[in-house]
Every structure is written in structure tokens, then in C-alpha cells.
Amino acid sequence: MSEENQVLDELHGEVENNDITDIHADQILFTIAKLEKQIDEIKQKQIESEEFYERRIESLLKQIRYRASILENFMMQEVRNSNKKTAKMPNGTLRMTTRTVKRFGNDEDLIKFSYANSIPTRVTERPDKKAIAEYIKETAHTPNGYEEEVETSFSYKTNNQ
């Protein structure tokens, strides 16, 4: 329907679009205000709906985290009992991985260590931690402040994805 031929409900068929009076203009403004209020109500419902779904998703994520912690404990027990780090199941895979995090002392000590052991340093006079790590691996000689920490992490993957 073209806009020229539309009959506005608020004019009750009393006039054509071009023959409106102050009263008719006010009726149209009243209808526009009602429509704007409806838009605001819909926007509010949209926000409430979004908040509802965010809460629902958070609830589901909390359930997943709880179940994942149970599975992690299961895998830790598997590693202790049978040294098995991966468990393939019909609905997914459980895996325990271990990595070593290398923490170096301060740069000044590392530079001294590098000079004393003929380990190259970077142009910016920072110690080459990769070269130091190689040196430690080869010689087992470590600088002050060096320590290694073994981190174990757990992951799971469902067949859904």
C-alpha cells in the first residue's frame, strides 16, 4: 500500500491525509507517542531477555565447570594409578598435559651469568633466556634466581564440536 493512500486508524476515516486539522495532528502525535512507547517496551524486554539468557548461560557454564573438575580429578587418579594421560571415551577425550614453566631471576644476574658462561646476550643488553635455557639443559649449571615449575593442566573435548 503506498503511503499516499494509507488510511490512518487514529483519524477514524474522518479525513484524507492532506486535510488534517490541529486535532487530527494531535491524534497522530498521540499515536506516534504510543508507538514509541511500544518500541521502548520491546527494547526493555530485549534487554531483560538478554540478561535472562546471560544468566542461563552462566548457570550452564557453572555446571560445566563443576563436571570438568570431577573429570579432572578422575584423570589425576588415572595418571596416579596407571600413568595414563589420555582417555578416549565415546563422547569425547580427556587429557592431562604437563609443561614446565621457566622463571628466570632478574636481568642483571642473567647478564652476569651469560658473560661468565659465554652465552650471547641480545643487543639491548638483555639476557638471551633461550640460550641460557639451552646452556642449563646441557650443563645443569643454573644462574641465581632460576627455578622451574611443572604445571599440569587438564582439558576435555566433546564430540559435539
HULINLIN-V739582 format. One record per residue. N is the residue number from 1. SS is DSSP state (H for helix, E for strand, - for the rest). PHI is phi in radians with two decimals (NA if undefined). D_FIRST is the distance of its C-alpha to the first C-alpha in whole Angstrom. Layout:
# HULINLIN-V739582
N_SS_PHI_D_FIRST / N_SS_PHI_D_FIRST
This chain:
# HULINLIN-V739582
1_-_NA_0 / 2_-_-1.30_4 / 3_H_-1.13_7 / 4_H_-1.16_8 / 5_H_-1.71_7 / 6_-_-1.26_7 / 7_-_-1.82_10 / 8_-_-1.44_12 / 9_H_-1.02_15 / 10_H_-1.20_17 / 11_H_-1.61_17 / 12_-_0.89_18 / 13_-_1.22_16 / 14_-_-1.29_19 / 15_-_-2.46_18 / 16_-_-1.41_15 / 17_H_-1.01_14 / 18_H_-1.48_17 / 19_H_-1.91_20 / 20_-_-1.52_20 / 21_-_-1.94_24 / 22_H_-0.99_26 / 23_H_-1.13_25 / 24_H_-1.15_21 / 25_H_-1.06_22 / 26_H_-1.15_24 / 27_H_-1.10_22 / 28_H_-1.14_19 / 29_H_-1.06_22 / 30_H_-1.06_23 / 31_H_-1.16_20 / 32_H_-1.05_20 / 33_H_-1.08_23 / 34_H_-1.10_22 / 35_H_-1.11_20 / 36_H_-1.11_22 / 37_H_-1.13_25 / 38_H_-1.08_23 / 39_H_-1.07_23 / 40_H_-1.06_27 / 41_H_-1.12_27 / 42_H_-1.13_26 / 43_H_-1.07_28 / 44_H_-1.12_31 / 45_H_-1.09_30 / 46_H_-1.09_30 / 47_H_-1.12_33 / 48_H_-1.09_35 / 49_H_-1.13_34 / 50_H_-1.08_35 / 51_H_-1.09_38 / 52_H_-1.05_39 / 53_H_-1.19_38 / 54_H_-1.11_41 / 55_H_-1.12_43 / 56_H_-1.13_43 / 57_H_-1.10_43 / 58_H_-1.07_46 / 59_H_-1.09_48 / 60_H_-1.16_47 / 61_H_-1.11_49 / 62_H_-1.11_52 / 63_H_-1.11_52 / 64_H_-1.13_53 / 65_H_-1.06_55 / 66_H_-1.09_57 / 67_H_-1.16_57 / 68_H_-1.11_58 / 69_H_-1.16_61 / 70_H_-1.11_62 / 71_H_-1.14_62 / 72_H_-1.10_63 / 73_H_-1.07_66 / 74_H_-1.03_67 / 75_H_-1.19_67 / 76_H_-1.09_69 / 77_H_-1.17_72 / 78_H_-1.06_71 / 79_H_-1.12_72 / 80_H_-1.11_75 / 81_H_-1.34_76 / 82_H_-2.26_76 / 83_-_1.01_75 / 84_-_-1.50_71 / 85_-_-1.76_69 / 86_E_-2.32_66 / 87_E_-2.27_65 / 88_E_-1.57_62 / 89_E_-2.09_61 / 90_-_-1.01_58 / 91_-_-1.82_55 / 92_E_2.74_56 / 93_E_-2.28_59 / 94_E_-1.85_61 / 95_E_-2.56_63 / 96_E_-1.88_66 / 97_E_-2.12_66 / 98_E_-2.20_69 / 99_E_-2.44_69 / 100_E_-1.79_71 / 101_E_-1.71_70 / 102_E_-1.70_73 / 103_E_-2.00_73 / 104_-_-1.72_75 / 105_-_-1.27_77 / 106_-_-1.31_77 / 107_H_-1.09_77 / 108_H_-1.05_80 / 109_H_-1.11_82 / 110_H_-1.20_80 / 111_H_-1.13_81 / 112_H_-1.03_85 / 113_H_-1.05_84 / 114_H_-1.11_83 / 115_H_-1.09_86 / 116_H_-1.16_88 / 117_-_-2.02_87 / 118_-_0.94_86 / 119_-_-1.74_83 / 120_-_-1.14_80 / 121_E_-1.96_78 / 122_-_-1.39_75 / 123_-_-1.02_75 / 124_-_-1.42_74 / 125_-_1.01_77 / 126_-_-1.90_75 / 127_E_-1.19_77 / 128_-_-1.53_75 / 129_H_-1.10_74 / 130_H_-1.16_74 / 131_H_-1.18_77 / 132_H_-1.12_79 / 133_H_-1.07_77 / 134_H_-1.09_79 / 135_H_-1.06_82 / 136_H_-1.08_82 / 137_H_-1.10_81 / 138_H_-1.36_84 / 139_H_-1.94_87 / 140_-_1.15_85 / 141_-_-1.57_86 / 142_-_-2.05_84 / 143_-_-1.37_83 / 144_-_-1.06_84 / 145_-_1.48_80 / 146_-_-1.48_79 / 147_E_-2.60_78 / 148_E_-2.10_76 / 149_E_-2.22_74 / 150_E_-1.61_72 / 151_E_-1.93_69 / 152_E_-1.96_68 / 153_E_-2.22_64 / 154_E_-2.11_62 / 155_E_-2.50_59 / 156_E_-2.47_57 / 157_E_-2.49_55 / 158_E_-1.56_53 / 159_-_-1.42_52 / 160_-_-1.13_48 / 161_-_-1.48_47
